[in-house]
Amino acid sequence: MDKLEEINTVFLDFDGTIHNVADTYHKILEDTCILAGISKSITKEESRKYLGYSPTDMWREFMPDLPKEQREKLMNSIGLRLESDILAKKTTLFKGTEEVFSKLKEDNKTIILISNCMNKYRDNAIKRFNLDKYVTRFYTSEEFDYIPKEKILENVIDKYKGDYIFVGDRFHDMLSADYNNIKSIFCNYGYGKEEEGNNANYRIDDIKEILDII
């Protein structure tokens, strides 16, 4: 396969693409429901499906009948737990992430992260994993009042030099690439189902395979 030498800017999702948070997220979601007196149970597999959603969309789908005020309270509670668990080193980057970022930077590629997360979650992740060593900018959905990820990308893409590619593990990421007419890489190892990557230009089973493409 010929490498895409023309790519100058690499957009990546965070959770499930470079950040391994599934087990921690499931435990936090489970604990939060118990503390809130919510009897609904959730398996690890079910909880993975919500990784990649914005907090507002996650709660709207997970428990649509909850009053908005209670949903927001629970959303903030989970956010605080996730933020503290990142700093407590209860989550990790997928093996090979730093190697990939180092090589991309060496090759003068601009690395941009876009995540359906909250600002404090991003800030703690940057601090914990020293992401600013490699990443030019880390955008969150909270910065854009939780608009869809494809619209966030539309708002920022012209700030960076083309050509572009988007790397992610969920349908939100593939839609972002399609909507903005750029190439995409689907991460089979992430939290999305296989069919979510049906329209991707490339698929990878390990983050290090990005370097075979770009």
RODO-2510 file (C-alpha; in nm, 4 decimals, decimal comma):
residues 214
     n   res          X          Y          Z
     1     m     0,0000     0,0000     0,0000
     2     d     0,1325     0,3418    -0,0956
     3     k     0,1493     0,5831     0,1971
     4     l    -0,0581     0,9015     0,1899
     5     e     0,2364     1,1386     0,1792
     6     e     0,0054     1,4339     0,1056
     7     i    -0,1608     1,4230     0,4508
     8     n    -0,0585     1,7251     0,6599
     9     t    -0,3193     1,7231     0,9374
    10     v    -0,4348     1,4176     1,1304
    11     f    -0,7593     1,4519     1,3261
    12     l    -0,8154     1,1843     1,5896
    13     d    -1,0874     1,0898     1,8304
    14     f    -0,9755     1,0355     2,1919
    15     d    -1,1609     0,7585     2,3847
    16     g    -1,1335     0,4258     2,2047
    17     t    -0,8859     0,5625     1,9528
    18     i    -0,5878     0,6585     2,1681
    19     h    -0,7347     0,6364     2,5212
    20     n    -0,8339     0,3068     2,6844
    21     v    -1,1072     0,3920     2,9348
    22     a    -1,3765     0,1242     2,8889
    23     d    -1,3409    -0,0659     3,2195
    24     t    -1,3136     0,2526     3,4243
    25     y    -1,6161     0,4044     3,2513
    26     h    -1,8311     0,0977     3,3173
    27     k    -1,7445     0,0962     3,6885
    28     i    -1,8184     0,4688     3,7213
    29     l    -2,1498     0,4390     3,5367
    30     e    -2,2502     0,1436     3,7523
    31     d    -2,1556     0,3214     4,0776
    32     t    -2,3318     0,6414     3,9732
    33     c    -2,6571     0,4583     3,9031
    34     i    -2,6434     0,2818     4,2401
    35     l    -2,5761     0,6049     4,4309
    36     a    -2,8578     0,7788     4,2453
    37     g    -3,0994     0,4978     4,3327
    38     i    -3,1389     0,3934     3,9693
    39     s    -3,2162     0,0220     3,9475
    40     k    -3,1283    -0,0104     3,5790
    41     s    -2,8328    -0,2465     3,5343
    42     i    -2,5776    -0,2141     3,2557
    43     t    -2,3237    -0,4634     3,1260
    44     k    -1,9690    -0,3770     3,0200
    45     e    -2,0675    -0,4299     2,6583
    46     e    -2,3649    -0,1949     2,6906
    47     s    -2,1577     0,0751     2,8583
    48     r    -1,8996     0,0673     2,5752
    49     k    -2,1689     0,1727     2,3316
    50     y    -2,1942     0,5124     2,5023
    51     l    -1,8218     0,5854     2,4797
    52     g    -1,7940     0,8349     2,1966
    53     y    -2,1283     1,0012     2,2679
    54     s    -2,1391     1,3504     2,4135
    55     p    -2,2498     1,3436     2,7811
    56     t    -2,5858     1,5020     2,6925
    57     d    -2,6556     1,2517     2,4124
    58     m    -2,5439     0,9613     2,6307
    59     w    -2,7918     1,0365     2,9091
    60     r    -3,0670     1,1261     2,6646
    61     e    -3,0396     0,7774     2,5148
    62     f    -2,9487     0,5809     2,8285
    63     m    -3,2308     0,7151     3,0471
    64     p    -3,4573     0,9375     2,8342
    65     d    -3,7330     0,9525     3,0980
    66     l    -3,5133     1,1122     3,3651
    67     p    -3,5840     1,4811     3,4285
    68     k    -3,3302     1,7047     3,2540
    69     e    -3,2053     1,8439     3,5870
    70     q    -3,1286     1,4953     3,7189
    71     r    -2,9595     1,3925     3,3922
    72     e    -2,7315     1,6967     3,4149
    73     k    -2,6466     1,6172     3,7768
    74     l    -2,5523     1,2600     3,6890
    75     m    -2,3582     1,3770     3,3834
    76     n    -2,1500     1,6068     3,6022
    77     s    -2,0986     1,3350     3,8613
    78     i    -1,9605     1,0924     3,6028
    79     g    -1,7465     1,3682     3,4558
    80     l    -1,5865     1,4384     3,7928
    81     r    -1,5123     1,0693     3,8527
    82     l    -1,3581     1,0267     3,5092
    83     e    -1,1462     1,3368     3,5527
    84     s    -1,0089     1,2174     3,8868
    85     d    -0,9531     0,8613     3,7611
    86     i    -0,7432     0,9893     3,4712
    87     l    -0,5153     1,1755     3,7114
    88     a    -0,5108     0,8715     3,9408
    89     k    -0,3670     0,6706     3,6484
    90     k    -0,6651     0,4351     3,6276
    91     t    -0,6762     0,4732     3,2489
    92     t    -0,4046     0,4351     2,9854
    93     l    -0,3190     0,5269     2,6303
    94     f    -0,3300     0,2349     2,3900
    95     k     0,0139     0,0804     2,3533
    96     g     0,2008     0,2445     2,0688
    97     t     0,0231     0,5819     2,0847
    98     e     0,3308     0,7810     2,1831
    99     e     0,5375     0,6043     1,9179
   100     v     0,2802     0,7008     1,6536
   101     f     0,2556     1,0610     1,7725
   102     s     0,6324     1,0980     1,7862
   103     k     0,6737     0,9738     1,4276
   104     l     0,3880     1,1915     1,2972
   105     k     0,5413     1,4958     1,4582
   106     e     0,8836     1,4043     1,3225
   107     d     0,7214     1,3927     0,9763
   108     n     0,5754     1,7428     1,0312
   109     k     0,2163     1,6224     1,0575
   110     t    -0,0201     1,8368     1,2678
   111     i    -0,2075     1,6277     1,5285
   112     i    -0,5534     1,7488     1,6353
   113     l    -0,7847     1,5695     1,8797
   114     i    -1,1636     1,6101     1,8698
   115     s    -1,3700     1,4431     2,1417
   116     n    -1,7314     1,4419     2,2567
   117     c    -1,6173     1,5175     2,6101
   118     m    -1,6103     1,7966     2,8659
   119     n    -1,3342     2,0557     2,8969
   120     k    -1,2067     1,9425     3,2377
   121     y    -1,1828     1,5830     3,1143
   122     r    -0,9642     1,7053     2,8291
   123     d    -0,7514     1,9221     3,0579
   124     n    -0,6823     1,6332     3,2942
   125     a    -0,5973     1,4032     3,0035
   126     i    -0,3521     1,6563     2,8613
   127     k    -0,1871     1,6882     3,2035
   128     r    -0,1787     1,3142     3,2767
   129     f    -0,0449     1,2014     2,9375
   130     n     0,1611     1,5105     2,8427
   131     l    -0,0395     1,5344     2,5220
   132     d     0,0703     1,8899     2,4488
   133     k     0,4111     1,7412     2,3674
   134     y     0,2589     1,6168     2,0420
   135     v    -0,0922     1,7586     2,0004
   136     t    -0,1475     2,1053     1,8536
   137     r    -0,5076     2,1348     1,9755
   138     f    -0,7608     1,9211     2,1620
   139     y    -1,1209     2,0275     2,0878
   140     t    -1,4155     1,9178     2,3029
   141     s    -1,7870     1,9112     2,2340
   142     e    -1,8411     2,1290     2,5422
   143     e    -1,6483     2,4101     2,3709
   144     f    -1,9096     2,4043     2,0945
   145     d    -2,2179     2,3613     2,3152
   146     y    -2,2337     1,9880     2,2305
   147     i    -2,3029     2,0236     1,8593
   148     p    -2,2363     1,7071     1,6509
   149     k    -1,8725     1,6185     1,5952
   150     e    -1,8981     1,6617     1,2186
   151     k    -2,0039     2,0236     1,2727
   152     i    -1,7131     2,0816     1,5116
   153     l    -1,4754     1,9559     1,2447
   154     e    -1,6432     2,1801     0,9885
   155     n    -1,5830     2,4777     1,2176
   156     v    -1,2102     2,4134     1,2670
   157     i    -1,0795     2,2294     0,9611
   158     d    -0,9792     2,5402     0,7668
   159     k    -0,7438     2,6442     1,0465
   160     y    -0,5080     2,3658     0,9437
   161     k    -0,3185     2,2683     0,6329
   162     g    -0,4659     1,9998     0,4061
   163     d    -0,4781     1,7247     0,3051
   164     y    -0,6609     1,5760     0,6029
   165     i    -0,7544     1,2398     0,7515
   166     f    -0,9746     1,1450     1,0502
   167     v    -0,8945     0,8499     1,2775
   168     g    -1,1661     0,7138     1,5057
   169     d    -1,3549     0,4142     1,6398
   170     r    -1,7199     0,5240     1,6276
   171     f    -1,9785     0,6184     1,3672
   172     h    -1,9527     0,9818     1,4826
   173     d    -1,5928     0,9843     1,3572
   174     m    -1,6683     0,8260     1,0208
   175     l    -1,9608     1,0639     0,9726
   176     s    -1,7300     1,3557     1,0528
   177     a    -1,4933     1,2469     0,7768
   178     d    -1,7725     1,1855     0,5238
   179     y    -1,9482     1,5130     0,6021
   180     n    -1,6264     1,7088     0,5512
   181     n    -1,5132     1,5096     0,2462
   182     i    -1,1889     1,3803     0,3939
   183     k    -1,0350     1,0337     0,4243
   184     s    -1,0913     0,8174     0,7310
   185     i    -0,9323     0,5364     0,9304
   186     f    -1,1542     0,3129     1,1459
   187     c    -1,0029     0,1568     1,4588
   188     n    -1,1269    -0,2023     1,4849
   189     y    -0,9748    -0,2247     1,8351
   190     g    -1,1935     0,0569     1,9693
   191     y    -1,5448     0,0689     2,1128
   192     g    -1,7583     0,0775     1,7993
   193     k    -1,9212    -0,2153     1,6226
   194     e    -1,7608    -0,3430     1,3033
   195     e    -2,0345    -0,1998     1,0832
   196     e    -1,9694     0,1515     1,2125
   197     g    -1,6573     0,1511     0,9972
   198     n    -1,8235     0,0310     0,6767
   199     n    -1,7591     0,3598     0,4950
   200     a    -1,4020     0,4064     0,6175
   201     n    -1,1197     0,4306     0,3662
   202     y    -0,8948     0,2201     0,5894
   203     r    -0,9246    -0,0117     0,8899
   204     i    -0,6593    -0,0833     1,1510
   205     d    -0,6312    -0,3416     1,4299
   206     d    -0,3520    -0,1607     1,6142
   207     i    -0,2826     0,2107     1,6478
   208     k     0,0703     0,1601     1,5149
   209     e    -0,0787     0,0678     1,1763
   210     i    -0,1524     0,4393     1,1244
   211     l     0,2134     0,4703     1,0287
   212     d     0,1591     0,2233     0,7421
   213     i    -0,1035     0,4575     0,5963
   214     i     0,0268     0,8096     0,6607
***
